[in-house]
Structure formats: structure tokens, C-alpha cells
Amino acid sequence: MKPILFESLLAPFINTFVQYKRALTRKYCAGVVLRMFDRYLRDHFVADWAAIDGALIDAFLQSCHRDSAASYDHLLRVVSRFFTFALMQEWIR
């Protein structure tokens, strides 16, 4: 499977998360959402974990124009799972 390239400060962490998810299942298709989140962080010059808060995540979710509640829920679930994993790995508190 082709690796996804990430560019924000979270790039190594997102890569680790994607590798973990792919190791658990045959295919992990949420890379598109993580790429959008990564690009959003890069474009908004987010420099450290402390700058990522609820307001920033809400702004990201609002910037992703979705046609249905299900697609919005998918965005929210993917970002939530990434941050749950980050907590488990003790990357954040």
C-alpha cells in the first residue's frame, strides 16, 4: 500500500498511528481525513501540541464542508481516534 505523506509537526505521530491501524487491519482508509487534518495544521502554522485545542479542532471540522451528518461524524471519529491513540502513547496529556 502506498505510504501517505504528512507534513505538519504531527507527521511522525500520524504516520505511527496509520502504521498501527494498518497492522491491525488489512486496509486503513482514514488516511484522507488525516491528510486533511495534517494540511490544516500546516497551513495554520501550528507549531506544537499545546496549540491544538478544541477550538482548533472545531475550526478544522467546520472548514471541511460536508454534505451529510455521516461524513461529518466520520471526520470527527477519525480525529478522535487519533487523539485517543496519542493519549495511550503518552504523546499528550
C-alpha positions as CSV (number, residue, x, y, z in Angstrom):
1,M,0.0,0.0,0.0
2,K,1.3,3.4,-0.9
3,P,2.5,5.5,2.1
4,I,0.7,8.7,2.8
5,L,2.9,11.8,3.1
6,F,2.3,14.1,6.1
7,E,4.0,17.5,6.5
8,S,2.8,19.1,9.8
9,L,4.5,18.9,13.2
10,L,2.3,15.8,13.8
11,A,3.7,13.9,10.7
12,P,5.7,11.3,12.6
13,F,2.9,10.7,15.1
14,I,0.2,10.4,12.4
15,N,2.5,8.0,10.4
16,T,2.9,5.9,13.6
17,F,-0.9,5.9,14.1
18,V,-1.6,4.9,10.4
19,Q,1.0,2.1,10.6
20,Y,-0.6,0.8,13.8
21,K,-4.1,0.8,12.3
22,R,-2.8,-0.9,9.1
23,A,-1.1,-3.5,11.3
24,L,-4.4,-4.3,12.9
25,T,-6.4,-4.5,9.7
26,R,-5.7,-5.2,6.1
27,K,-6.6,-1.7,5.0
28,Y,-6.9,1.7,6.8
29,C,-8.8,4.2,4.7
30,A,-9.0,7.1,7.0
31,G,-5.7,8.5,5.7
32,V,-7.6,11.0,3.6
33,V,-9.1,12.6,6.7
34,L,-5.7,12.6,8.5
35,R,-4.1,14.2,5.4
36,M,-6.7,16.9,5.5
37,F,-6.1,17.5,9.2
38,D,-2.3,17.5,8.6
39,R,-2.6,20.0,5.8
40,Y,-4.9,22.2,8.0
41,L,-2.3,22.2,10.8
42,R,0.5,23.0,8.3
43,D,-1.5,25.8,6.7
44,H,-2.3,27.4,10.0
45,F,1.3,27.2,11.2
46,V,0.6,25.1,14.3
47,A,3.9,24.7,15.9
48,D,3.4,22.4,18.9
49,W,0.9,20.0,20.6
50,A,-0.1,22.7,23.0
51,A,-1.5,24.8,20.2
52,I,-4.0,22.1,19.3
53,D,-7.1,22.6,21.3
54,G,-10.9,22.1,21.0
55,A,-11.3,25.4,19.2
56,L,-8.7,24.5,16.5
57,I,-10.3,21.1,16.0
58,D,-13.7,22.7,15.7
59,A,-12.3,25.1,13.2
60,F,-10.9,22.2,11.2
61,L,-14.2,20.3,11.2
62,Q,-16.0,23.5,10.1
63,S,-13.5,24.0,7.3
64,C,-14.4,20.6,5.8
65,H,-17.6,21.2,4.0
66,R,-19.5,18.0,4.2
67,D,-22.9,17.2,2.7
68,S,-24.2,14.8,5.3
69,A,-24.1,14.3,9.0
70,A,-22.5,10.9,8.4
71,S,-19.5,12.3,6.7
72,Y,-19.1,14.9,9.5
73,D,-19.3,12.1,12.0
74,H,-16.6,10.2,10.1
75,L,-14.2,13.2,10.3
76,L,-14.9,13.5,14.0
77,R,-14.4,9.8,14.6
78,V,-11.0,9.7,12.8
79,V,-9.6,12.8,14.6
80,S,-10.9,11.5,17.9
81,R,-9.3,8.1,17.4
82,F,-6.0,9.7,16.5
83,F,-6.1,11.7,19.8
84,T,-7.1,8.7,21.8
85,F,-4.1,6.9,20.4
86,A,-1.9,9.9,21.2
87,L,-3.1,9.7,24.8
88,M,-2.4,6.0,25.0
89,Q,1.1,6.6,23.7
90,E,1.6,9.4,26.2
91,W,2.4,11.9,23.4
92,I,-0.1,14.3,25.1
93,R,-1.8,14.5,28.5
